[in-house]
Structures are given as C-alpha cells and as structure tokens.
Amino acid sequence: MDIAMEQRPTATRTAPLRTGEAYLRAIADDGRRVFIDGELVKDVTRHPAFREGARSIARLYDMAADPANRERLTFPSPADGAPVLRAYQIPRNHADLRAKRLAAESWAEATFGLMGRTPDHVAGFFCGYAAKPSVFAAGGQGYADNVVRFYEHLRDSHLYASYAIVPPQIDRSKPAHQQSDPSLYAGVVREKDGGIVLAGAQQLATGGVLSDYLYLSCIHPLQPGDENQAIGVAIPMNAPGLKLYSRRGFAAKAENSFDYPLTSRFDETDSLVVLNDVFVPWENVFIYRDTRICFDQWWKTPSHLYGNLQAQARYATKLRFLLGLAKRMNEMTGHDRNPPVMVQMGELASLATIVDSMVHAQEVMAQVEEDGVLWPSRATLYSVMALQSEINPRMIDIVREITGAGMITLPSSERDFSNPEIAADMERFFSTPGHAARGKVALMKLAWDFIGTEFGNRHQQYEKFYGGASFLVKMNVFRNYDFNRATQLVDQALDLPPVAAG
C-alpha cells in the first residue's frame, strides 16, 4: 500500500532529559500485559522478577540526566539543540563514533556489562535506519518518512526500544508460510482503516518487559511466500493484544543481594512476544510485506553495525569485570604470584584485550560512506562477533580452574553469619590474611553469581549466541573480508621472476 500521501503528525520539540523516576513512572501500571509464573503482572516496576532490573535502567537515565555527564552521555538534538541521549547520535566522523562508544562504555560499566539490551542497543539500529532511509523508500517514500520520524520521536523523547526479530522455534525445516498454521510466526493478517493488524509470535524480546516500544521484524532470511512476515513495525508495549511471556524471573528467586549480588539487580529478562490482532497505524510501519527490504534493513544500512558496536563495548566491559573478579580472588587466596596462575591470568588478559582492541578498531577503521555517514568496520565487527562464542566459554573455564572448589564450598547463605556458632567457624576457616570471612565470601558469591547460578548460566548461553549461530557470523566475515588484497599477494608470489640456479 502506498502511504506516501497520508497525513502524519508533525515533529514536536525535544522533551526535557528523562530521569529515572520519570522512566519508572512511564512504564508503571500502564496496561502492558506481562505474564510470569502463570499470572498477569500488574506493575513491572513493583514485581520482584522485574523491579530491580527496572531500577537499574532508571539509574542509567539518571546518569544521563546528571549535568556532570552531559558531554559524555548526551549530544544536542538536531531538532532544537536540546540535549538527547548520545545513543541516538548518527556519527558523521570518527569523533562522533568514539563519543558513542564512550557513552556505551559508561552505561555498560554501571551494569558491569550484564544488561545486554539497555536503551542504547536498539537505539543504534534506529540510528542506522534513519541514516539510510533510501533502503526503506524502496517500498514507498512514506515508509522512509515514517522510519526517520519515529527515530526522531525516540531520540527527542529519550525512549527505550527493544526488539523481537527471531521467529519461534516451531519447525525450522519449513519457512513461515509452510508452518502448520501460517500465522504462527508474527506477521500481518489484514489491513484495516488507518493501519495493519498483526498476529503470531516472535522472540526473544530481551528487555522488552522494561521498554517503551517494541520493534518487531525478522532478521532470518525470508522466502517467497513469507511476505506477511516481512515487516518492520513499532508497537507500544501496552498496545492492546500484545502479550509478553517472560522466562523464569531469576531476580524473584534471589533471596538477598549478598548471596545473589548480580541476579538481584541486573536480570533484564527475555520474553516470547504473542500478538493477538495487534493494530499498528501506518505511521509506525516501516517495512510492509517486502522480503528484500526486510533483509536489507540489517545489511544495507549501518544499523547492525551501530547496534553491535554498542554490544561489543558492553561485552568488553563485561570481560574487564571478569578479569577483575579473577584478580581479586587470586589476591585473596594468595595465588596472585603463583606462576601457573599468572600464566592463566595472562591468557585471560590476552583474550579480553583482543575483544577490547577490536572494539576500538571498529571505529578507527570506520569509513564515511554514502550520505556522509560513518560506518564502523564490518570485517572487524563480525570477526570479533564470530569468535565470541569461542572466547567466552574459554575465559569462563579458566576462571573455574583458578578458583577450583572455592565457589562451591561457600556458606549456604548470608544467614549463616547470623548464627554465632556458624559465624565463628566461618571466620576461622574462610578468612585469609588481611581479609575477614564475610568479605571473602561476598567476593566468592559475586563470582559464583557471574559464573554458576542460573543467572550466570543464562549469560553463558546468551553470549554464545549473541550474534546468532557462529557459522552465520563467520559468513558475514567472509562477505566483508578483503580477499582481493590477500589473493593479489599470492598472484605476486606466483609472478616472481625465476632465480638462477647456483
């Protein structure tokens, strides 16, 4: 449908920077339908499964609203010069891209790299869309106008968008339109006055429970016949008919922050999105029944590069935190100068440095392409993403080797220290020179929460498939590596003049 001539709202002035309190107020009891443990959640800001995750996001907003962080975390809106989140800046030069990376690092450090879908992640994707609207204009100029306008709305209102872009695992041997029910995968079921109606399901909606908007699309290649699933739309999280089925809420099971210092604060949750006749007005439709544009949005705009530059800055921060954990545990147990441990720590530091250096290389090797927009280095980004599924488990295993039985012989809970008889034994057998038992146990609990709890193991799975199956990411590297330069060296070697015998 050609929507180029439809009436659309005009842009508004930039809103004052959003505070944590304003964010929590906006998502509290707003009618969103979130289900967990068989029940509908009335208010995600108060439910034990989501409350502390929401507060962690609120602290990020407070950081950005703090005048002391104005230069680091915000930039002037092109609309009126008022400050907006740096995450929504479209980089035009290397300084812009570096500023985006530094902002991402600041937020990642506030969550120790443990929240992968903070508001700056999908913001990067919308920066990429707005930087290259011609990709969407291939379906009609109205769609390009829509995506730019919605990006500006997110930017100037300081909003938090999440996404669901992977179909559910029902029968992966068949395309969407050949499933037992062709509306199982999220897609359009009909048009109506003013917009379209969606039905079906999509995953993974990480952070969706806590966000303002959901971007619904598909990153999997679609086939002819899958046109109903070839969409890109923005949906308010409280839209009628939209439901989120959260996985197990780890934070709700965390008894206290001593025993679960990370689980209790940073569980952003993942959800299955179910749509029961969800209406989307045309102004929030960016791709409509077009498999080519649905594919091109990821690869012919810098969206995937911007979003994953943030993701890699976050991951590098997380690895830095892991190195800090290992170092503190070695210091506390007296192993810090043990040569075999130093070798293991050297390997950890090498792997972490590779990731960190590749993040910097993405911006150093970035190039200004069409329309004066800076694109991070594709080959560099996809190379580090391709290795992530191998680097992460290797690093976790090294830390397991360093700690040995230390993380699984800990006191059962913080309450043990409240019993004088137990506390006396704990102090005798858990303390180390210069470190009381409670402090040592707190550190080891922190490490176990990172590595061994349900929350920690979810993170290992998350990082393993962060960029999708590793073979898919490696195919991205194949497509973007400069093989011409490599093969020219071979051709030069073959063309070397003969060397006289003797």
C-alpha positions in Angstrom: 0.0 0.0 0.0 1.3 3.5 -0.9 1.3 5.6 2.2 3.3 8.5 0.9 0.4 10.9 0.8 -1.2 10.0 4.2 -1.4 12.7 6.8 1.2 12.4 9.6 1.9 14.2 12.8 4.5 17.0 12.8 7.6 16.7 15.0 7.5 18.1 18.5 10.2 19.9 20.4 12.7 17.9 22.4 11.4 16.9 25.8 13.5 17.5 29.0 16.0 14.8 29.7 14.3 11.8 31.2 15.1 10.9 34.8 14.9 7.5 36.3 11.8 8.5 38.2 10.1 9.6 35.0 11.1 6.4 33.3 9.7 4.2 36.1 6.5 6.3 36.2 6.0 5.8 32.4 6.1 2.0 32.5 4.4 1.5 35.8 0.9 0.1 35.6 0.5 1.3 32.0 -1.6 -1.6 30.8 1.1 -3.7 29.4 0.4 -7.4 29.6 3.3 -9.3 31.0 2.9 -12.9 32.3 5.2 -14.8 34.6 4.6 -17.8 36.9 1.1 -18.2 35.5 0.0 -14.8 36.4 -0.6 -11.4 34.8 1.8 -8.7 36.3 0.0 -5.5 37.2 3.1 -3.3 37.6 6.5 -4.4 36.4 8.2 -1.7 38.5 7.0 -3.4 41.6 7.0 -7.2 40.8 10.1 -8.9 42.3 11.0 -10.5 39.0 11.4 -7.1 37.2 11.6 -4.4 39.9 15.4 -4.3 40.3 16.0 -4.6 36.6 13.7 -1.6 36.0 15.6 0.3 38.7 18.9 -0.5 37.1 17.6 1.0 33.8 16.3 4.0 35.8 19.9 4.6 37.1 21.1 4.8 33.6 18.6 7.5 32.8 19.7 9.3 36.0 23.3 9.1 34.8 22.4 10.8 31.5 20.3 13.4 33.2 23.1 14.4 35.6 24.7 17.6 34.3 28.1 16.2 35.2 27.7 13.6 32.5 26.2 15.9 29.9 29.1 15.8 27.5 29.7 12.1 27.9 26.1 10.8 27.6 24.2 13.3 25.5 24.5 15.4 22.4 22.5 18.4 21.1 19.3 17.3 19.2 19.3 18.4 15.6 15.7 19.5 16.2 16.4 22.3 18.6 19.8 21.8 20.2 18.4 20.4 23.5 20.4 17.5 25.0 19.3 14.0 24.0 20.9 10.6 24.6 24.2 10.1 22.9 23.0 6.7 21.8 20.8 8.4 19.2 23.6 10.2 17.5 24.2 9.4 13.9 28.0 9.5 13.5 29.4 11.7 10.7 33.0 11.4 11.7 35.4 9.4 13.8 35.0 11.7 16.8 31.2 11.1 16.8 31.7 7.3 16.7 34.2 7.4 19.5 31.8 9.5 21.6 29.1 6.9 21.0 31.4 4.1 22.1 32.5 6.0 25.3 28.8 6.6 26.2 28.1 2.9 25.7 31.0 2.0 27.9 29.8 4.3 30.7 26.4 2.7 30.8 27.9 -0.8 30.5 30.2 -0.1 33.5 27.1 0.9 35.5 25.7 -2.7 34.9 29.1 -4.5 34.7 28.2 -5.4 31.2 25.4 -7.7 32.4 22.5 -6.0 30.7 22.8 -6.5 27.0 19.7 -4.7 25.8 19.9 -1.4 27.6 18.2 1.6 25.8 21.4 2.3 23.7 21.2 -1.0 21.8 18.1 -0.8 19.6 18.8 3.0 19.5 21.8 2.1 17.4 19.6 0.2 15.0 17.3 3.2 14.5 20.3 5.5 14.0 21.2 3.2 11.2 17.8 3.2 9.7 17.5 7.0 9.8 21.0 7.3 8.3 19.9 5.3 5.2 16.2 5.9 4.7 16.5 5.1 0.9 16.5 1.4 1.8 13.0 1.8 3.2 12.0 4.1 0.4 12.3 1.2 -2.0 8.9 0.1 -0.7 7.5 3.7 -1.0 8.7 7.1 0.2 6.1 7.0 3.0 7.9 4.2 4.8 11.2 6.1 4.7 9.5 9.1 6.1 8.0 7.0 8.8 11.2 5.5 10.0 13.0 8.8 10.2 10.1 10.4 12.0 9.9 7.5 14.5 13.7 7.7 15.1 13.3 11.4 15.9 10.5 10.6 18.2 12.6 8.0 20.1 15.6 10.5 20.2 13.8 13.6 21.3 11.6 11.8 23.9 14.5 9.8 25.2 12.6 6.5 24.8 13.7 2.9 25.3 13.0 0.5 22.4 13.6 -3.2 22.5 13.1 -5.7 19.6 11.9 -9.2 18.8 13.4 -10.3 15.4 13.6 -14.1 15.5 10.7 -16.5 14.8 9.9 -19.0 17.5 11.4 -22.5 17.2 8.4 -24.4 16.0 9.5 -26.2 12.8 12.7 -24.6 11.4 12.7 -27.1 8.5 9.9 -25.1 6.9 9.5 -21.4 6.0 6.9 -19.2 7.7 4.2 -19.7 5.2 4.5 -23.5 5.3 4.0 -23.9 9.0 1.0 -25.9 10.2 -0.6 -22.5 10.8 0.7 -19.7 8.5 0.1 -17.2 11.3 2.3 -18.9 13.9 5.2 -16.5 13.1 4.5 -12.9 13.7 3.1 -11.2 10.7 0.3 -9.2 9.1 -3.1 -10.8 8.9 -5.1 -8.0 7.4 -5.3 -4.3 6.7 -7.9 -2.0 8.1 -8.6 1.7 8.1 -5.5 3.5 9.2 -3.1 0.6 9.5 -2.5 -3.2 9.7 -3.3 -6.0 12.1 -0.7 -8.4 13.3 -0.9 -11.9 14.8 1.6 -14.7 15.7 4.6 -14.8 17.9 8.2 -13.7 17.9 11.2 -13.9 20.2 13.5 -13.0 22.2 12.4 -9.6 23.3 15.3 -9.2 25.8 14.5 -6.2 27.9 11.0 -6.0 26.4 9.3 -6.1 29.7 11.1 -2.9 30.7 11.0 -0.9 27.5 8.6 1.7 26.0 8.4 0.3 22.4 8.9 -3.0 20.7 10.4 -3.1 17.2 9.0 -6.2 15.5 10.7 -7.5 12.4 12.7 -10.6 11.2 16.4 -11.0 10.9 16.1 -14.5 9.5 16.1 -14.7 5.6 12.6 -15.0 4.4 11.5 -16.9 1.3 8.9 -16.1 -1.4 5.5 -16.8 0.2 6.7 -15.3 3.6 5.6 -11.7 2.7 3.2 -11.5 5.6 6.2 -11.9 8.0 8.4 -9.4 6.0 7.5 -6.4 8.1 9.2 -3.8 10.3 6.9 -2.0 12.8 7.0 -0.2 16.1 4.5 -1.2 18.8 3.9 0.5 22.2 4.5 -2.1 24.9 1.0 -1.5 26.2 -0.7 -2.0 22.8 -4.0 -4.0 23.1 -3.4 -7.6 22.1 0.3 -7.6 22.8 1.5 -10.1 25.4 4.9 -10.9 26.8 5.6 -14.3 28.3 8.7 -13.9 30.4 11.1 -16.7 31.1 11.8 -17.6 34.7 12.5 -14.5 36.7 15.8 -15.1 38.3 15.6 -12.0 40.5 12.4 -13.1 42.1 14.2 -16.2 43.3 17.2 -14.3 44.7 16.7 -14.3 48.4 19.0 -11.4 49.1 21.7 -9.3 47.4 24.5 -10.8 49.5 24.0 -14.3 48.1 22.9 -13.0 44.7 24.5 -9.6 44.1 24.1 -9.7 40.3 21.0 -11.7 39.9 19.1 -9.4 42.2 20.0 -6.3 40.3 20.6 -7.0 36.6 18.2 -9.6 35.3 16.8 -7.8 32.2 14.7 -10.9 31.3 13.8 -12.5 27.9 10.3 -13.0 26.6 8.2 -14.6 24.0 6.0 -12.0 22.2 2.5 -13.0 21.3 0.3 -10.8 19.2 -3.5 -11.3 19.1 -4.8 -8.9 16.5 -2.5 -6.1 17.4 -3.3 -2.9 15.4 -0.4 -0.9 14.1 -1.1 2.5 12.5 0.6 3.2 9.1 2.8 5.9 10.7 4.5 3.1 12.7 5.0 0.8 9.7 8.5 1.0 8.1 8.5 -2.3 6.0 5.4 -3.8 4.6 5.3 -7.3 3.0 8.7 -6.9 1.3 11.2 -9.7 1.9 14.0 -7.8 0.2 13.7 -4.7 2.3 13.3 -6.8 5.5 16.7 -8.4 4.7 18.3 -5.2 3.5 17.5 -3.2 6.7 20.3 -5.1 8.5 23.0 -5.1 5.9 22.4 -2.1 3.6 22.1 0.3 6.4 24.6 0.8 9.2 22.0 -0.4 11.8 23.6 -3.8 12.5 27.0 -2.1 12.9 25.9 0.6 15.2 23.8 -1.7 17.4 26.6 -4.2 17.7 29.3 -1.7 18.3 27.4 -0.9 21.5 27.1 -4.6 22.1 30.8 -5.2 21.8 31.6 -2.2 24.0 29.3 -3.8 26.6 30.9 -7.2 26.1 34.5 -5.8 26.5 33.3 -4.2 29.8 31.9 -7.5 31.0 35.2 -9.2 30.3 37.1 -6.5 32.1 34.8 -7.2 35.1 35.5 -10.9 34.8 39.3 -10.2 34.9 38.8 -8.0 38.0 36.9 -10.8 39.7 39.7 -13.3 39.0 42.4 -10.9 40.1 40.7 -10.1 43.4 40.1 -13.8 44.1 43.7 -14.6 43.4 44.8 -11.8 45.7 42.5 -13.0 48.5 43.7 -16.6 48.3 47.4 -15.8 48.0 47.7 -17.2 44.5 48.2 -13.9 42.7 52.0 -14.5 42.2 51.8 -18.3 41.6 53.4 -18.8 38.2 50.8 -21.2 36.8 48.1 -18.8 37.9 49.9 -15.9 36.3 50.0 -17.8 33.0 46.3 -18.4 33.2 45.6 -14.7 34.0 47.8 -13.8 31.1 45.7 -15.8 28.8 42.5 -14.2 30.2 44.0 -10.8 29.7 45.0 -11.6 26.1 41.5 -12.7 25.2 40.0 -9.6 26.9 42.4 -7.4 25.1 41.6 -8.9 21.7 37.9 -8.0 22.3 38.7 -4.5 23.6 41.1 -3.8 20.8 38.6 -5.0 18.1 36.0 -2.5 19.5 38.5 0.3 19.1 39.4 -1.0 15.6 35.8 -0.8 14.5 35.9 3.0 15.0 39.5 3.6 13.8 38.9 1.7 10.6 35.4 3.2 10.1 34.7 4.8 6.8 32.5 7.6 5.6 30.1 6.1 3.0 27.0 7.3 1.2 25.3 10.4 2.5 28.2 11.4 4.7 27.5 8.8 7.3 30.4 7.0 9.1 30.0 3.1 9.0 32.1 1.1 11.6 34.4 -1.5 10.1 32.3 -4.5 9.0 35.1 -7.1 8.9 36.4 -6.1 12.3 33.0 -6.2 14.0 32.0 -9.5 12.5 35.4 -11.1 13.2 35.1 -10.4 17.0 31.5 -11.5 17.0 32.4 -14.7 15.2 35.0 -15.5 17.9 32.8 -14.5 20.9 31.2 -17.9 21.1 34.6 -19.5 21.5 36.3 -16.8 23.6 33.6 -16.6 26.3 33.4 -20.3 27.3 37.2 -20.4 27.3 37.5 -17.5 29.7 34.8 -18.9 32.0 36.6 -22.2 32.1 39.9 -20.6 33.0 38.3 -18.8 35.9 36.7 -22.1 37.0 40.2 -23.7 37.0 41.7 -20.8 39.0 39.0 -21.0 41.7 38.8 -24.7 42.0 36.3 -25.8 44.7 36.2 -22.3 46.2 32.9 -21.2 44.7 31.1 -24.4 45.6 32.2 -24.7 49.3 30.7 -21.4 50.3 28.3 -20.9 53.3 24.7 -21.7 52.4 23.5 -18.1 52.8 24.1 -14.8 54.5 22.1 -16.1 57.4 24.9 -18.4 58.4 26.8 -15.3 59.7 23.8 -14.5 62.0 24.4 -17.7 63.9 27.2 -17.2 66.4 28.3 -20.9 66.3 28.4 -21.0 62.5 29.9 -17.5 62.2 32.8 -18.5 64.5 33.7 -21.4 62.3 33.3 -19.3 59.1 35.7 -16.7 60.5 38.2 -19.4 61.3 38.1 -21.4 58.1 37.2 -18.8 55.5 39.2 -15.8 56.4 42.6 -15.2 54.8 45.4 -12.8 55.8 44.1 -9.3 55.6 40.5 -10.4 54.7 37.7 -11.3 57.1 35.5 -14.3 56.3 32.4 -12.2 55.3 34.3 -10.1 52.8 35.9 -13.2 51.2 32.6 -15.0 51.0 31.0 -11.9 49.5 33.6 -11.8 46.7 33.2 -15.6 46.0 29.4 -15.2 45.9 29.9 -12.4 43.4 32.0 -14.7 41.2 29.5 -17.6 41.6 26.6 -15.4 40.6 28.6 -14.4 37.5 29.5 -18.0 36.5 27.5 -20.7 38.3 24.0 -19.6 39.2 21.0 -19.8 36.9 21.5 -16.1 36.1 25.2 -16.8 35.3 24.5 -19.7 33.1 21.9 -17.8 31.1 24.7 -15.3 30.4 26.9 -18.0 29.0 24.1 -19.1 26.7 23.4 -15.5 25.8 27.0 -14.7 24.8 27.3 -18.0 22.9 24.5 -17.0 20.5 24.7 -13.2 20.9 25.2 -12.7 17.2 23.3 -15.7 16.1 24.8 -19.1 15.2 28.6 -18.7 14.8 28.5 -20.1 11.2 26.2 -17.2 10.2 28.5 -14.6 11.7 31.5 -16.2 10.1 29.7 -15.9 6.7 29.4 -12.2 7.4 33.2 -12.1 7.9 33.6 -14.0 4.6 31.5 -11.5 2.8 33.3 -8.5 4.2 37.0 -9.6 4.3 39.3 -8.1 1.7 40.2 -11.3 -0.1 41.2 -9.4 -3.2 44.2 -7.9 -1.4 45.1 -11.4 0.0 44.9 -13.1 -3.3 46.9 -10.4 -5.0 49.8 -11.3 -2.8 49.6 -14.9 -3.9 49.5 -13.8 -7.5 52.5 -11.6 -7.0 54.4 -14.6 -5.5 53.5 -16.7 -8.4 54.7 -14.0 -10.8 58.2 -13.7 -9.2 61.0 -14.0 -11.8 62.9 -17.2 -11.7 66.1 -17.3 -9.6 69.2 -18.5 -11.5 70.5 -21.9 -10.2 73.7 -21.8 -8.3 
